Each structure stands twice: as structure tokens, then as C-alpha cells.
């Protein structure tokens, strides 16, 4: 379980089936379902990442391991970047 994501291949909003994605039934149209906790999913609808995914990507770029050395620790990075990254509060913008 990475960042609380239990099954990264299953869409939060979709249809029944192994991945919750259908070509004919898209999220918001027809018979679809929305998961109880989008923060536990990597994909919103099979195409669009969730906030949890974007956070993992940003953390990987700023703190590593996607960049070596991590952007937030490089000598030429913005002097306030490390302070900003460590002080950001993540808030849920929706309540399902």
C-alpha cells in the first residue's frame, strides 16, 4: 500500500469490473459508481490521476527519487522552496 493507495489500477469513479473502467460507461454518465474515499485511489476515472497521485509525483520530483539530487535540496533551487514544501497543508477539497 503506497501513500494509502490500496489498488492503483482501479478507478475511483466508474463501473463494475476488474478496473472500474468502461469505454461505453464513463464517470458521470449512465450507471456509474463513485468510491467512498478518493484519497485511496490513484486514478479518478481511468484517465485522470487523483490528488493523491499528483502529490506522489510532486513529492518524487521535489524530494526524490525521481530527480537526483532532489530539486528541493539542490544549491540552485529557490531558497524558499524547501520551506514551502515542508509547510504545505493538504486539505480535502471535497466531501463525498
C-alpha positions in Angstrom: 0.0 0.0 0.0 1.8 3.2 -1.3 0.6 6.5 0.1 -2.6 4.8 1.2 -3.5 3.7 -2.3 -4.8 0.1 -1.9 -5.2 -0.8 -5.6 -3.5 1.6 -8.0 -5.1 0.1 -11.1 -8.8 0.6 -10.1 -10.6 3.8 -10.9 -12.5 5.6 -8.2 -15.4 6.6 -10.5 -16.5 4.0 -12.9 -18.4 0.8 -13.4 -18.2 -2.7 -12.0 -15.3 -4.8 -13.3 -11.7 -5.5 -12.5 -10.5 -1.9 -13.0 -13.8 0.1 -12.9 -13.2 1.4 -16.4 -15.5 1.1 -19.4 -15.4 2.5 -22.9 -19.2 2.8 -23.0 -20.0 4.0 -19.5 -17.9 6.9 -18.4 -17.9 8.6 -15.0 -20.8 10.9 -14.7 -22.8 9.2 -17.4 -25.1 6.1 -17.2 -24.8 3.6 -14.5 -21.5 4.5 -12.7 -20.4 4.5 -9.1 -18.1 6.7 -7.1 -15.8 5.3 -4.4 -16.2 6.2 -0.8 -12.7 7.6 -0.4 -10.9 9.0 -3.5 -7.7 9.5 -1.5 -7.2 5.7 -1.6 -7.2 5.6 -5.4 -4.5 6.6 -7.9 -7.0 7.2 -10.8 -10.2 9.1 -10.7 -11.8 7.7 -13.9 -9.1 5.6 -15.6 -7.7 8.6 -17.4 -7.2 11.3 -14.8 -5.0 11.0 -11.7 -6.4 11.7 -8.2 -4.9 14.3 -5.9 -3.0 11.5 -4.1 -1.3 10.6 -7.4 -0.3 14.2 -8.1 1.1 14.5 -4.6 3.2 11.4 -5.1 4.5 12.8 -8.4 5.3 16.2 -6.9 7.0 14.7 -3.8 9.0 12.4 -6.0 10.2 15.4 -8.1 10.9 17.8 -5.2 12.3 15.3 -2.6 13.3 12.4 -4.8 13.6 9.7 -6.0 12.6 11.0 -9.5 15.4 13.5 -9.6 18.9 13.2 -8.4 19.6 15.2 -6.4 16.1 16.1 -5.3 15.1 19.5 -6.6 14.3 20.8 -3.1 17.9 20.1 -2.0 19.9 21.5 -4.9 22.1 24.5 -4.4 20.5 26.5 -7.2 16.9 25.8 -6.2 14.7 28.6 -4.8 15.8 29.2 -1.3 12.2 29.2 0.0 11.2 26.0 -1.9 12.2 23.6 0.9 10.4 25.8 3.5 7.3 26.0 1.3 7.2 22.3 0.6 7.5 21.3 4.2 4.8 23.8 5.3 2.1 23.0 2.8 -1.1 21.7 4.3 -3.0 19.2 2.3 -6.7 19.6 2.7 -9.6 17.6 1.3 -11.4 19.8 -1.2 -14.5 17.6 -1.5 -16.7 15.6 0.8 -18.3 12.5 -0.7 
